[in-house]
């Protein structure tokens, strides 16, 4: 079987052709980072406009460079939720149009579910496992007991980690996206600022990063600082929290396997820290290669293939939703 997958939840327009044999027929992702750079973050209206402008040319390029004819597609996978609603509308409308034109079924995928299964594109992970999702819009811990069987364990009560990186980068005039540049600067800095680690020692899997962001702003507003030192001190605080909360989740559940996904999973310090935890025998860690960490249609294709094999399809009049919790989605669209 072959699926055409569509991902437009935020600021990447991505399409993929994927086979149940595990063969990636073709995948193309177009980033909007340059479009949003001067704004210090994603502007929803601009994002939707760019998706609308680019998605058909992207399909033409996908088909031109792929050995698979569109008529051979068995179903269309697409991101239904969560995301920026205007961006989701573009992707869902496109998926519905292709589905109607081909007379093929629609299969909905949860964006976070896609991230979780991005690891499976490289190597299957035995169930059950923990999933730490760290991205621009999400910082969550889940227990995954099987496909569509998700239990929310805890997450940020305010800013997501990726959002915090972007905001701190904007404070220092580093532009958007903030994650890669702060990660790079941190390698050249020293941890001279003792930034707070909110909720670090509390016996809960919830997290908070707004206080950390405020502490960074206070240092920057004083006007005398090295960007490298702020980046290092900020990143160390983030990683301390993610490390401790993941270890706590492992102690609570008795599960050592952990999948770490989302855009922030491409961070070099995160990979180093969790690599050390694995070397110490505390966790068994799975992180996708950086190319699969960011938003992409391949992860949507994999999750869509798993759902289609279970006989799950969507009605033709389905509409996007800005934020269906993953555990609820798993029950509604699981079999």
Helices and strands as residue ranges (DSSP letters): E 2-7, E 12-19, E 24-31, H 33-36, G 37-39, H 44-65, G 70-72, E 75-81, H 85-102, E 105-110, H 111-118, G 119-121, E 129-134, E 139-146, E 149-155, H 161-171, H 178-186, H 210-221, H 227-253, E 257-261, G 263-266, H 268-279, E 284-287, H 290-293, H 297-309, H 326-332
